[in-house]
Structures are given as structure tokens and as C-alpha cells.
Amino acid sequence: MEAPSYTAEERRAANQVWDTAEAYGFEPLFLARNTDGTLDFYMNCVVGLVHKYYGDDLIRGLFDAWEGDTREPMLDDLTWLYLENAVYTLELPCRPVLSDLRRAHADYFFAIQYKLSRQEWMAKNQLVYTMQAARWRAVQGRNAPVMTPYESSLAEALAPAQPPQPAQLREVLLALYAKFALFDGKIHKKAGLHLHLDGLLAAFMTRTMPTQMIKTDRVTVEHSSSVDAGGGGLTADKRLAHITLKQNAAEDRAYIESCFGRSLYPPERLRKAEQELCTGNHLGCHLWFAAGVPSPEQAPTPEAKHLAEQAQLQAERNRAYYSKNRELHRSVVLRLTEQIKNCILVHQQPNARIARSGNLDPGRVWRAPLLDDSRVFRCAEEENHPSFTVDLLLDGSASRLHCQEVIAAQGSILAESLARCGIPVRVSSFSSLRGYTVLRVLKGFRDKSIQSIDQYFASGWNRDGLALRAAGDLLDFDPGPASRHLLILLTDASPNDSRRIPPSPENPLGRDYGGTFGVDDAAAEVRQLRRKGLRVSAVFMGEDSSIPAAERIYGKNLARIRGMDQLARAAGRLIQNEIRELGD
């Protein structure tokens, strides 16, 4: 048999597999690499041990069982977790060094998470990541991550104390997946989208227009030469020349509604908002304002049902995390509430009402002798009307997948602290998906409870500039009980969206929304909101490399935190500064 051809790196990986398998000359079914391209030494050892204990034919048949299924990548990853535990248990007695290798692999798993790009985070399956985190935290001797009962049971099932015999492996694993409703033994393929063009139209499309499939699941055919570089020809509202399947546009809208619920805006109001806000850098984008996620039973498609199920699981994790750290969160609320109350007492005068006792009002003295009116005094209101409202806007993009529970807790702490001070607060999250920038109101101004903030989850991209425009429009639509407003974002200051900026005379080919351009766009929108009288601040929790971007967007109205224990001091200082400005 002709020997397979390997690159130098692949040869190194194959040698790791062969050495551990104690067999040479076979072609490994799998070779393991880390996300940064380096070889995954421990998992290549696992591949070799799987060959040693179970053989390639059995493993090939096992992975073939769900090949082509919509959940194939997830099932592959979970299966390798199961196999890793099995062969580690079988091999450890005769190869104790595996323990150190396994611990080093666990350490690397968590170290690399902070270096993943947004696209890599978006590609992660949340259930798989939770199972991996549970496995490798256990290897490190740490407590398990916050998990739902379903996830805890699955993590336990993926690490049985007694590995199955080769003859039992397939049956045991398929039964496990059936029990947890992950795979029923039948292949469920995702229907592909095919566009058939004939005749002159087909020739025209293929020869003159580049076709691109972008991450929004929308087929767009763009013609870059449709922009007149001299400024003539097409008018500004037609600068984006594209052909979009009408049924896809309807599907996109239906998908957004199925995932995030009905729009808070009436149809005409929503259309008006899109006409006014989806211009310039956001031409061709859409907006959606919602107040929740439908239940899985109401979801019209399997994809929407899966998202609703995952949203429910994340809500349970958010609640479990908050409860697990209740004492810490309670102390942060108390400290932050005290700071805000003290600042309000110093910088805001209480409202006064007319009364029959109190401080004499010189302007009303004449009413006593002439009108026999004894109400010539003023006293402080027992309950002051709020002088301003606060909108908390949580970044809900996929770059926050690794800290969803923390962000939900931060939103709850800030909302509870402000509410205790009598300040009306609304909490929303924002993300972008399929060309739609979605603002999802988790808690309205009139909602007394903060429990609904647990419904926060991360998904998709974040077009910060358009989200800021939308936040300003939401304030116009529902301004709350005060005339002055403070907008606070919880963000990592990394705008990024799959929907490109349309072509323009200055940039005929368009460009990606992200990087320096995305930062400049968000900064421009912050300045625009401030010119309209809206106070805009941010609580930043992100990488050191993003600090310059955060400062460029929000200027001095920025507070950075690295952990929950810093929230009270940083956010308190930020809110106090805003209260001083509002009180002047």
C-alpha cells in the first residue's frame, strides 16, 4: 500500500499517535491541532490510545453514524470527550505520565480562550464548550462551572467510571445521545439553498457580478462598478446595488421575530426608524426592537426552537451563577446604592410641595390675608419624582459568550442599585444577526422585578454605531418618567459585524464593519447622542488591547473593571460623575 503523504507538522502529529498506540504504519483517522495551529500533543496521544483500545474500524463506524447530520460537529466533539475519559482511565495504570499531560492540556484549554477571535467564539457550540469547561476544570481540581441539571447529568454521563468494552461502545454512546435528545439515530440534513438561473440572466450574473455568501445566510450579488466614482449617476439612497432573494428577506425577518419575539414598535414606526437610522454606513441594514424570546413550543422552525432552548438553558445558568455568588453580589449592591444615594443628596435638591407648614414661601405670602389661604409654606416631598432615567445597554454579541453569566449579574446589580435609589432603569441587550441590529428590552422602566435580566444571552455580532442610534430612538419612543437621560453600556469596545459597509464614492468597493472604522463609527454616534443632550458612559470589561478603542469611543466617561468586586467602585464613580453633571 502506498504510504500517505504528510507535511512536516502532520508527520510530527502522526508520530505522536503511533508512539502512543504502540503500532506503526497505519494512517491515523484523526490528527489533533490547537486553535492557534500548534500540535495538540495530549489529544494526539488520545487518538493513539483510541486506536490501541478500540481500533480504527469501530471508531470510523461510530463517527459515520451521524455523518451529515446538522449536529455532526457537536456530536464529534462530545464523542471525543467521551473517548478521552475512556482511554485515559484504561491507560493511566500503566502510563502515569498521562496525568501530567492531561493537566497541562487543561491549563492550555483555559489559557487559549482569551486569545480566540470573535469568529472562533461564534463558531463554538455552547453545550460543547460547557462540557469541555466542566471536564478540564475537574482535571485542574477546580469546582465545576455553573450548569443546569441537564448539563450536569450530561457531563457525568460523558465521564463514566467504567469505560465500555469495544463491543459495547457504539451501543452505549448512541443510547447516551438518545437519552439526552442529542441524536435519535436518524440523519437530519439541513436543506441547502439553490438558486437556478437560465439564459441571459445566468450569463450576465456569472460574468459581470461577483457572488458572495456572507455569514448572514443571505445571498447577495454586488456589482462594485455600480458606483459612479465621480459622484454622478446613482443617487445616495441607491448606492448599494444588490440582488436579494425576496423570499430570503422574508425568511430573515421571520427568523429574527421567531428568535427575539415581536417588535415593540408598530409596523409604521419601525419602518420610519429604519428609514431614518439605516443610512450612511448602515445603509441596507435593518432594526428590530423586542422584549423577549419565545418559548421552544412557539418556535416555527427547528433552528429557532434550538435557539430558544439554548436561551432557556443560559437563563438557568445566569440565575444559578447569581445565586451561587449571592453574598458578593449583595455587598456590591449595598456599596453601589450607598454611593449613588449620597451623591444624589449632595448634588440634587429635593422637590418641594406647597404646604401649610414648613419654610415660608415669600412669593405666596400675599395669599394668606387676601385669599385666606394658609398654604404659604413649602416642604420637601416625601417621594421625589426622578430627575433622570438610566438605560443600561448590554453587549449581547458572541464575543461575550465566555462571560454571559457575569454580564447578566452586572446588569442585575446595576439595575437593583439604581432602583433602590428611586432612579427608573431600563435594561436592554444588543446584537446583530442576518443584517438586523436587535435591541432586546429585558427590563422596562415600569418593571419592578429585575428577574427578567436573567434572560440575557450572547449571540451574533455587534454593530455598535447602529445600536447606539437605535438606543437613542428607543428613548424617543419610550422616554420614561423623566426628561433627562443617562445611557450606560456594558461593553468590550470591539464593534464588528458581518454586514459590510456599502460602496460609496470614497470607497467604491465598500468595506468590513470592524476594526478602526467600526470604532470611529461608534465614537461618531456617541458624539451625536451627546449633542442631543443624552449622557453616554460605558463600563468596559475587555482586553488591554481594546482600551484605546474604548477611550476613543467614550472619552473620559469610561470605567474599566476586571472583576465583579471592582464594579461598585468603578461604576459608582462613573454614575456619580454623571449625577453631578445632571445636577448642575
C-alpha positions as a printed NumPy array, in Angstrom:
array([[  0.   ,   0.   ,   0.   ],
       [  1.3  ,   3.436,  -0.884],
       [  2.338,   5.403,   2.178],
       [  0.305,   8.542,   2.842],
       [  1.94 ,  11.912,   2.165],
       [  2.37 ,  14.165,   5.228],
       [  3.7  ,  17.63 ,   5.754],
       [  6.423,  18.011,   8.383],
       [  3.852,  19.113,  11.01 ],
       [  1.473,  16.268,  10.105],
       [  4.358,  13.797,  10.334],
       [  5.103,  15.005,  13.87 ],
       [  1.452,  14.591,  14.837],
       [  1.296,  11.13 ,  13.259],
       [  4.416,  10.096,  15.17 ],
       [  2.722,  11.16 ,  18.417],
       [ -0.28 ,   8.986,  17.535],
       [  1.866,   5.985,  16.525],
       [  4.073,   6.18 ,  19.62 ],
       [  1.102,   6.133,  21.97 ],
       [ -0.732,   3.432,  20.005],
       [  2.449,   1.302,  20.081],
       [  1.784,   0.495,  16.442],
       [  3.235,   1.978,  13.255],
       [  2.397,   2.161,   9.585],
       [ -1.356,   2.747,   9.856],
       [ -2.896,   6.011,   8.728],
       [ -4.48 ,   7.813,  11.705],
       [ -8.134,   8.714,  11.266],
       [ -7.607,  11.973,  13.173],
       [ -4.753,  14.349,  13.925],
       [ -5.194,  16.955,  16.671],
       [ -4.257,  20.629,  16.427],
       [ -4.879,  23.538,  18.768],
       [ -6.862,  26.547,  17.603],
       [ -3.631,  28.508,  17.129],
       [ -2.296,  25.883,  14.705],
       [  0.152,  24.166,  17.071],
       [  0.024,  20.417,  17.636],
       [ -2.181,  19.177,  20.472],
       [  0.191,  16.639,  21.996],
       [ -2.183,  15.236,  24.6  ],
       [ -5.12 ,  14.759,  22.218],
       [ -2.832,  13.09 ,  19.66 ],
       [ -1.923,  10.701,  22.45 ],
       [ -5.64 ,  10.13 ,  22.994],
       [ -6.074,   9.385,  19.271],
       [ -3.333,   6.785,  19.542],
       [ -4.889,   5.223,  22.641],
       [ -8.286,   5.056,  20.93 ],
       [ -6.625,   3.061,  18.136],
       [ -4.993,   0.831,  20.745],
       [ -8.137,   0.027,  22.758],
       [-10.962,   0.283,  20.233],
       [ -9.474,   0.006,  16.735],
       [ -9.999,   2.226,  13.699],
       [-12.877,   0.297,  12.134],
       [-15.076,   0.652,  15.221],
       [-14.306,   4.362,  15.562],
       [-14.831,   5.037,  11.854],
       [-18.217,   3.346,  12.003],
       [-19.139,   5.317,  15.123],
       [-18.448,   8.713,  13.565],
       [-20.136,   7.613,  10.325],
       [-23.359,   7.036,  12.289],
       [-24.156,  10.769,  12.319],
       [-22.155,  11.969,   9.322],
       [-24.128,  14.66 ,   7.502],
       [-26.425,  15.401,  10.43 ],
       [-27.   ,  19.047,  11.329],
       [-25.409,  18.391,  14.735],
       [-22.411,  16.458,  13.419],
       [-19.722,  18.877,  14.721],
       [-21.286,  18.9  ,  18.194],
       [-21.581,  15.095,  18.29 ],
       [-17.972,  14.731,  17.123],
       [-16.698,  16.97 ,  19.924],
       [-18.787,  15.274,  22.609],
       [-17.665,  11.857,  21.385],
       [-14.019,  12.836,  21.729],
       [-14.7  ,  13.953,  25.285],
       [-16.225,  10.544,  25.995],
       [-13.34 ,   8.689,  24.328],
       [-10.74 ,  10.818,  26.124],
       [-12.143,   9.811,  29.502],
       [-12.376,   6.156,  28.478],
       [ -8.827,   5.689,  27.2  ],
       [ -7.336,   7.824,  29.986],
       [ -8.975,   5.559,  32.578],
       [ -7.759,   2.423,  30.772],
       [ -4.176,   3.601,  30.162],
       [ -3.361,   5.527,  33.361],
       [ -2.346,   2.485,  35.485],
       [  0.464,   1.6  ,  33.073],
       [  1.328,   5.138,  31.943],
       [  1.16 ,   7.525,  34.969],
       [  2.689,  10.405,  32.96 ],
       [ -0.718,  10.81 ,  31.335],
       [ -1.888,  12.588,  34.473],
       [  0.628,  15.411,  33.992],
       [ -0.09 ,  15.616,  30.271],
       [ -3.81 ,  15.835,  30.948],
       [ -3.338,  18.612,  33.489],
       [ -1.151,  20.576,  31.068],
       [ -3.831,  20.186,  28.401],
       [ -6.481,  21.51 ,  30.803],
       [ -4.319,  24.528,  31.656],
       [ -3.795,  25.275,  27.968],
       [ -7.522,  24.968,  27.236],
       [ -8.36 ,  27.871,  29.549],
       [ -5.302,  29.933,  28.622],
       [ -6.178,  29.888,  24.921],
       [ -9.769,  31.08 ,  25.468],
       [ -8.617,  34.655,  25.962],
       [ -6.901,  34.64 ,  22.57 ],
       [ -9.807,  33.4  ,  20.487],
       [-11.136,  35.716,  17.824],
       [-14.774,  36.727,  17.633],
       [-15.292,  34.351,  14.702],
       [-13.855,  31.45 ,  16.708],
       [-16.132,  32.283,  19.653],
       [-19.141,  32.433,  17.341],
       [-18.218,  29.043,  15.891],
       [-18.294,  27.449,  19.325],
       [-21.251,  25.337,  20.344],
       [-22.331,  26.5  ,  23.81 ],
       [-23.172,  22.995,  25.051],
       [-19.844,  21.609,  23.837],
       [-17.931,  24.445,  25.462],
       [-19.741,  23.893,  28.76 ],
       [-18.915,  20.178,  28.678],
       [-15.268,  20.887,  27.839],
       [-15.001,  23.506,  30.576],
       [-16.531,  21.068,  33.097],
       [-14.055,  18.332,  32.098],
       [-10.927,  20.424,  32.22 ],
       [-11.897,  22.308,  35.394],
       [-12.315,  18.918,  37.061],
       [ -8.845,  17.919,  35.826],
       [ -7.445,  21.112,  37.384],
       [ -9.165,  20.269,  40.672],
       [-11.482,  23.288,  40.431],
       [-15.205,  23.473,  41.041],
       [-17.454,  22.734,  38.094],
       [-18.796,  25.722,  36.123],
       [-22.367,  26.839,  36.657],
       [-24.526,  24.273,  34.846],
       [-28.16 ,  23.336,  34.549],
       [-29.282,  19.905,  35.854],
       [-29.382,  18.716,  32.231],
       [-25.794,  19.806,  31.635],
       [-24.573,  18.34 ,  34.924],
       [-26.126,  14.981,  34.06 ],
       [-24.62 ,  15.043,  30.564],
       [-21.156,  15.919,  31.905],
       [-21.377,  12.986,  34.312],
       [-22.53 ,  10.631,  31.554],
       [-19.59 ,  11.644,  29.343],
       [-17.132,  10.558,  32.05 ],
       [-18.222,   7.083,  33.253],
       [-16.091,   5.483,  35.932],
       [-16.008,   2.211,  33.98 ],
       [-15.23 ,   2.583,  30.245],
       [-17.267,   0.337,  27.913],
       [-15.831,  -2.693,  26.172],
       [-15.243,  -2.351,  22.396],
       [-18.336,  -4.4  ,  21.582],
       [-20.456,  -2.107,  23.749],
       [-19.049,   1.314,  22.758],
       [-21.348,   2.124,  19.821],
       [-24.497,   0.962,  21.58 ],
       [-23.64 ,   2.784,  24.831],
       [-22.794,   6.079,  23.134],
       [-25.856,   6.116,  20.848],
       [-28.064,   5.335,  23.843],
       [-26.46 ,   8.222,  25.737],
       [-27.164,  10.661,  22.887],
       [-30.742,   9.418,  22.572],
       [-31.312,   9.859,  26.311],
       [-30.189,  13.494,  26.169],
       [-32.099,  14.193,  22.923],
       [-28.896,  14.909,  21.005],
       [-29.209,  12.255,  18.275],
       [-32.062,   9.835,  17.596],
       [-30.176,   7.572,  15.211],
       [-31.555,   9.235,  12.061],
       [-29.629,  11.688,   9.905],
       [-31.294,  15.12 ,   9.807],
       [-29.776,  17.125,   6.99 ],
       [-30.094,  20.875,   6.63 ],
       [-31.741,  21.722,   3.343],
       [-29.436,  23.662,   1.083],
       [-30.417,  26.837,  -0.738],
       [-30.083,  26.601,  -4.503],
       [-30.588,  29.451,  -6.969],
       [-31.029,  28.37 , -10.601],
       [-30.648,  30.991, -13.315],
       [-31.043,  30.334, -17.042],
       [-30.306,  32.099, -20.273],
       [-29.03 ,  35.642, -20.497],
       [-29.598,  36.337, -16.808],
       [-27.32 ,  33.458, -15.803],
       [-24.613,  34.57 , -18.213],
       [-24.871,  38.15 , -17.003],
       [-24.634,  37.149, -13.336],
       [-21.688,  34.816, -13.671],
       [-19.629,  37.03 , -15.968],
       [-20.192,  40.513, -14.581],
       [-21.12 ,  40.201, -10.907],
       [-19.126,  38.532,  -8.127],
       [-21.305,  36.308,  -5.971],
       [-20.63 ,  36.08 ,  -2.238],
       [-22.208,  34.064,   0.558],
       [-21.855,  36.038,   3.784],
       [-22.478,  34.997,   7.377],
       [-25.966,  36.474,   7.448],
       [-27.372,  33.492,   5.474],
       [-28.461,  35.976,   2.822],
       [-27.42 ,  35.573,  -0.799],
       [-26.212,  38.927,  -2.119],
       [-24.883,  39.726,  -5.573],
       [-22.982,  43.021,  -5.527],
       [-21.739,  44.918,  -8.525],
       [-18.889,  47.223,  -7.482],
       [-18.931,  49.264, -10.7  ],
       [-22.487,  50.446,  -9.972],
       [-20.977,  53.377,  -8.033],
       [-20.054,  56.392, -10.08 ],
       [-16.688,  57.453,  -8.686],
       [-17.277,  60.968,  -9.899],
       [-20.35 ,  61.368,  -7.748],
       [-22.848,  61.289, -10.591],
       [-25.211,  58.569, -11.688],
       [-26.889,  56.689,  -8.856],
       [-28.335,  58.733,  -6.015],
       [-27.19 ,  58.244,  -2.427],
       [-30.089,  56.011,  -1.409],
       [-29.292,  53.568,  -4.219],
       [-25.561,  53.251,  -3.737],
       [-25.853,  49.638,  -2.67 ],
       [-26.642,  47.771,  -5.868],
       [-27.639,  44.247,  -4.961],
       [-29.999,  41.475,  -5.879],
       [-31.543,  39.789,  -2.851],
       [-33.952,  36.901,  -2.993],
       [-37.282,  38.251,  -1.771],
       [-38.155,  35.036,  -0.038],
       [-34.857,  35.239,   1.862],
       [-35.678,  38.754,   3.072],
       [-38.999,  37.471,   4.375],
       [-37.276,  34.455,   5.951],
       [-34.727,  36.692,   7.65 ],
       [-37.449,  38.828,   9.175],
       [-39.437,  35.761,  10.258],
       [-36.288,  34.233,  11.744],
       [-35.476,  37.358,  13.773],
       [-39.048,  37.529,  15.062],
       [-39.041,  33.83 ,  15.956],
       [-35.797,  34.212,  17.903],
       [-36.402,  37.526,  19.671],
       [-40.17 ,  37.972,  19.724],
       [-42.497,  40.502,  18.158],
       [-41.346,  44.063,  17.592],
       [-42.171,  46.584,  20.299],
       [-42.677,  49.143,  17.547],
       [-45.82 ,  49.268,  15.409],
       [-45.017,  48.47 ,  11.747],
       [-45.169,  52.096,  10.604],
       [-42.963,  53.27 ,  13.494],
       [-40.42 ,  50.535,  12.761],
       [-40.385,  51.424,   9.071],
       [-39.837,  55.086,   9.938],
       [-36.961,  54.186,  12.291],
       [-35.234,  52.134,   9.584],
       [-35.641,  54.905,   7.018],
       [-34.099,  57.469,   9.361],
       [-31.387,  55.367,  11.025],
       [-30.281,  52.769,   8.458],
       [-28.433,  55.289,   6.332],
       [-24.798,  56.074,   5.54 ],
       [-22.557,  53.343,   6.937],
       [-25.663,  51.322,   7.835],
       [-27.473,  51.519,   4.504],
       [-29.165,  48.195,   3.766],
       [-29.306,  47.143,   7.432],
       [-32.464,  46.577,   9.459],
       [-33.633,  47.184,  13.03 ],
       [-35.672,  45.117,  15.448],
       [-36.898,  46.143,  18.901],
       [-38.16 ,  43.235,  21.006],
       [-38.915,  42.292,  24.591],
       [-38.122,  38.62 ,  24.965],
       [-37.529,  35.196,  23.491],
       [-40.427,  32.904,  22.551],
       [-40.639,  29.511,  24.189],
       [-39.431,  26.457,  22.211],
       [-43.058,  25.383,  21.842],
       [-43.831,  28.583,  19.909],
       [-40.762,  28.464,  17.665],
       [-41.775,  27.958,  13.997],
       [-38.558,  26.304,  12.794],
       [-36.109,  23.752,  14.236],
       [-33.344,  26.386,  14.184],
       [-35.457,  28.865,  16.14 ],
       [-36.51 ,  26.11 ,  18.533],
       [-32.884,  25.219,  19.192],
       [-32.018,  28.865,  19.906],
       [-34.989,  29.173,  22.273],
       [-33.889,  26.033,  24.106],
       [-30.333,  27.325,  24.417],
       [-31.666,  30.699,  25.637],
       [-33.622,  28.946,  28.382],
       [-30.552,  26.975,  29.432],
       [-28.488,  30.166,  29.56 ],
       [-31.163,  31.857,  31.686],
       [-30.902,  28.981,  34.162],
       [-27.12 ,  29.312,  34.216],
       [-27.419,  33.063,  34.805],
       [-29.734,  32.501,  37.767],
       [-27.529,  29.753,  39.189],
       [-24.418,  31.941,  38.926],
       [-26.118,  34.872,  40.656],
       [-27.393,  32.628,  43.444],
       [-24.023,  30.913,  43.894],
       [-22.325,  34.292,  44.434],
       [-25.244,  35.935,  46.212],
       [-23.231,  37.317,  49.155],
       [-20.701,  39.016,  46.899],
       [-23.439,  40.462,  44.712],
       [-25.397,  41.671,  47.742],
       [-22.387,  43.52 ,  49.111],
       [-21.747,  45.155,  45.723],
       [-25.385,  46.292,  45.561],
       [-25.196,  47.79 ,  49.064],
       [-21.965,  49.682,  48.356],
       [-23.136,  50.975,  44.99 ],
       [-26.539,  52.008,  46.373],
       [-24.902,  53.95 ,  49.198],
       [-22.571,  55.774,  46.796],
       [-25.423,  56.783,  44.487],
       [-27.716,  57.921,  47.336],
       [-25.006,  60.062,  48.909],
       [-24.257,  61.691,  45.578],
       [-27.933,  62.404,  44.931],
       [-28.315,  64.01 ,  48.368],
       [-25.361,  66.301,  47.74 ],
       [-25.99 ,  67.311,  44.131],
       [-29.746,  67.218,  43.672],
       [-32.153,  69.392,  45.593],
       [-35.333,  67.618,  46.699],
       [-38.604,  68.589,  45.093],
       [-40.74 ,  70.871,  47.245],
       [-44.51 ,  70.978,  47.55 ],
       [-46.885,  73.68 ,  48.787],
       [-47.991,  73.07 ,  52.395],
       [-49.486,  74.647,  55.492],
       [-46.206,  74.318,  57.377],
       [-42.561,  74.298,  56.531],
       [-40.37 ,  77.018,  55.03 ],
       [-42.17 ,  80.275,  54.286],
       [-42.525,  80.977,  50.56 ],
       [-42.232,  84.804,  50.081],
       [-43.96 ,  84.554,  46.745],
       [-47.12 ,  83.158,  48.302],
       [-47.392,  85.282,  51.488],
       [-49.965,  87.611,  49.897],
       [-52.427,  84.716,  49.611],
       [-52.893,  84.479,  53.389],
       [-54.611,  87.883,  54.008],
       [-56.263,  88.248,  50.588],
       [-57.475,  84.72 ,  49.887],
       [-57.476,  83.293,  53.381],
       [-55.109,  80.608,  52.048],
       [-52.808,  79.166,  54.695],
       [-50.744,  77.215,  52.134],
       [-47.908,  79.72 ,  52.03 ],
       [-45.151,  77.303,  53.002],
       [-43.045,  74.722,  51.135],
       [-41.795,  71.389,  52.408],
       [-39.819,  68.57 ,  50.824],
       [-41.668,  65.822,  49.008],
       [-41.615,  62.509,  50.839],
       [-41.081,  60.822,  47.481],
       [-39.27 ,  62.912,  44.921],
       [-40.022,  62.487,  41.262],
       [-36.927,  61.143,  39.472],
       [-34.847,  63.82 ,  37.82 ],
       [-33.376,  61.404,  35.252],
       [-33.644,  57.851,  33.916],
       [-30.923,  55.293,  33.128],
       [-30.724,  52.964,  30.147],
       [-28.342,  50.026,  30.638],
       [-27.267,  48.57 ,  27.302],
       [-25.523,  45.172,  27.458],
       [-23.328,  43.958,  24.608],
       [-25.012,  40.702,  23.557],
       [-22.629,  39.632,  20.775],
       [-20.808,  36.316,  20.534],
       [-17.575,  37.847,  21.838],
       [-19.281,  37.758,  25.27 ],
       [-20.068,  34.033,  25.158],
       [-17.401,  33.242,  27.736],
       [-18.805,  35.66 ,  30.344],
       [-22.585,  35.674,  29.849],
       [-23.354,  34.867,  33.485],
       [-21.076,  37.665,  34.678],
       [-22.654,  40.251,  32.363],
       [-26.181,  39.229,  33.407],
       [-25.137,  39.586,  37.054],
       [-23.587,  43.008,  36.408],
       [-26.774,  44.184,  34.73 ],
       [-28.859,  42.931,  37.66 ],
       [-26.586,  44.598,  40.232],
       [-26.612,  47.973,  38.471],
       [-30.38 ,  47.822,  37.92 ],
       [-31.121,  46.903,  41.54 ],
       [-28.799,  49.591,  42.902],
       [-30.348,  52.316,  40.756],
       [-33.888,  51.152,  41.531],
       [-33.169,  51.299,  45.276],
       [-32.23 ,  54.938,  44.786],
       [-35.546,  55.677,  43.087],
       [-33.95 ,  56.008,  39.635],
       [-36.008,  54.437,  36.815],
       [-33.846,  51.99 ,  34.887],
       [-34.328,  50.04 ,  31.679],
       [-32.018,  47.165,  30.747],
       [-31.563,  46.053,  27.132],
       [-29.108,  43.942,  25.187],
       [-27.986,  44.416,  21.601],
       [-26.568,  42.177,  18.896],
       [-26.623,  41.904,  15.11 ],
       [-27.764,  38.91 ,  13.105],
       [-28.59 ,  38.477,   9.406],
       [-28.288,  42.19 ,   8.841],
       [-30.627,  43.058,  11.722],
       [-29.427,  45.028,  14.727],
       [-31.646,  43.839,  17.564],
       [-32.364,  45.73 ,  20.779],
       [-33.999,  43.368,  23.253],
       [-35.557,  45.038,  26.308],
       [-35.003,  42.754,  29.297],
       [-36.447,  45.127,  31.905],
       [-38.588,  48.172,  31.231],
       [-38.803,  51.395,  33.251],
       [-42.058,  50.284,  34.844],
       [-40.968,  46.727,  35.702],
       [-40.429,  46.327,  39.455],
       [-38.615,  42.993,  39.235],
       [-35.115,  42.511,  37.83 ],
       [-35.527,  38.758,  37.321],
       [-36.049,  39.143,  33.571],
       [-32.424,  40.309,  33.195],
       [-31.54 ,  36.622,  33.603],
       [-32.843,  36.191,  30.045],
       [-29.652,  37.792,  28.709],
       [-27.639,  35.678,  26.281],
       [-24.927,  36.343,  23.7  ],
       [-25.271,  35.587,  20.003],
       [-24.218,  37.064,  16.681],
       [-22.271,  40.241,  16.005],
       [-22.369,  43.833,  17.268],
       [-22.798,  46.864,  15.025],
       [-22.21 ,  49.379,  17.806],
       [-22.867,  52.506,  15.738],
       [-26.318,  51.379,  14.634],
       [-27.087,  50.013,  18.129],
       [-26.347,  53.463,  19.591],
       [-28.637,  55.072,  17.039],
       [-31.33 ,  52.553,  17.933],
       [-30.892,  53.219,  21.671],
       [-31.489,  56.918,  21.046],
       [-34.598,  56.126,  19.036],
       [-35.908,  53.84 ,  21.786],
       [-35.638,  56.769,  24.187],
       [-37.726,  58.878,  21.808],
       [-40.277,  56.062,  21.576],
       [-40.432,  55.408,  25.334],
       [-38.584,  58.137,  27.29 ],
       [-39.705,  57.026,  30.732],
       [-40.841,  59.285,  33.607],
       [-38.087,  61.94 ,  33.395],
       [-36.869,  64.428,  30.838],
       [-33.137,  63.776,  31.245],
       [-31.435,  60.505,  30.427],
       [-28.238,  58.586,  31.063],
       [-27.146,  55.746,  28.774],
       [-24.597,  53.269,  30.203],
       [-23.132,  50.499,  28.055],
       [-21.51 ,  47.313,  29.349],
       [-19.1  ,  46.618,  26.515],
       [-15.75 ,  45.295,  25.309],
       [-15.474,  48.172,  22.787],
       [-14.953,  45.866,  19.784],
       [-17.5  ,  46.748,  17.079],
       [-17.724,  44.044,  14.418],
       [-20.433,  42.956,  12.01 ],
       [-20.729,  40.521,   9.111],
       [-22.765,  43.035,   7.073],
       [-20.325,  45.157,   5.094],
       [-20.438,  48.921,   4.787],
       [-21.936,  49.654,   1.348],
       [-19.922,  51.164,  -1.515],
       [-19.568,  54.915,  -1.669],
       [-17.782,  57.403,  -3.935],
       [-14.922,  57.486,  -1.389],
       [-14.809,  53.697,  -1.085],
       [-16.182,  52.068,  -4.273],
       [-15.735,  48.5  ,  -3.034],
       [-17.256,  49.012,   0.402],
       [-15.503,  47.67 ,   3.453],
       [-15.899,  45.461,   6.519],
       [-17.567,  46.894,   9.6  ],
       [-14.986,  46.445,  12.324],
       [-11.527,  47.444,  13.458],
       [-10.612,  51.118,  13.421],
       [-13.503,  52.003,  11.134],
       [-16.061,  50.386,  13.448],
       [-14.553,  52.201,  16.43 ],
       [-14.676,  55.56 ,  14.627],
       [-18.284,  54.949,  13.605],
       [-19.307,  54.132,  17.199],
       [-17.425,  57.187,  18.501],
       [-19.253,  59.408,  15.999],
       [-22.618,  58.076,  17.177],
       [-21.702,  58.707,  20.827],
       [-20.869,  62.319,  19.981],
       [-24.141,  62.66 ,  18.088],
       [-26.172,  61.39 ,  21.055],
       [-24.346,  63.759,  23.405],
       [-25.133,  66.691,  21.115],
       [-28.803,  65.773,  21.528],
       [-28.454,  66.053,  25.318],
       [-28.125,  62.335,  26.161],
       [-25.403,  61.443,  28.657],
       [-23.437,  58.408,  27.369],
       [-20.997,  56.378,  29.508],
       [-19.536,  52.888,  29.446],
       [-18.369,  50.183,  31.837],
       [-15.563,  48.421,  29.984],
       [-14.618,  44.797,  30.614],
       [-12.282,  43.601,  27.889],
       [ -8.716,  43.045,  26.765],
       [ -5.903,  45.548,  27.327],
       [ -5.551,  45.877,  23.555],
       [ -9.097,  47.316,  23.357],
       [ -8.529,  50.116,  25.894],
       [ -7.527,  52.7  ,  23.246],
       [-10.684,  51.862,  21.293],
       [-12.854,  52.238,  24.407],
       [-11.255,  55.591,  25.222],
       [-11.728,  56.787,  21.665],
       [-15.435,  55.877,  21.707],
       [-16.415,  57.069,  25.206],
       [-13.682,  59.519,  26.191],
       [-13.446,  60.279,  29.893],
       [-16.905,  58.814,  30.582],
       [-15.435,  55.345,  30.877],
       [-14.853,  52.972,  33.792],
       [-12.827,  49.791,  33.457],
       [-13.35 ,  46.693,  35.586],
       [-11.653,  43.309,  35.605],
       [-13.899,  41.555,  38.111],
       [-17.181,  41.804,  39.948],
       [-15.533,  43.152,  43.087],
       [-14.481,  46.27 ,  41.143],
       [-17.957,  47.022,  39.822],
       [-19.161,  49.094,  42.788],
       [-16.161,  51.421,  42.847],
       [-15.788,  51.88 ,  39.088],
       [-19.47 ,  52.085,  38.17 ],
       [-20.2  ,  54.134,  41.287],
       [-17.591,  56.724,  40.316],
       [-18.953,  56.815,  36.781],
       [-22.58 ,  57.265,  37.864],
       [-21.613,  59.861,  40.474],
       [-19.87 ,  61.941,  37.801],
       [-22.965,  61.798,  35.64 ],
       [-25.225,  62.747,  38.546],
       [-23.021,  65.779,  39.235],
       [-23.315,  66.84 ,  35.599],
       [-27.071,  66.278,  35.591],
       [-27.423,  68.211,  38.83 ],
       [-25.637,  71.31 ,  37.535]])
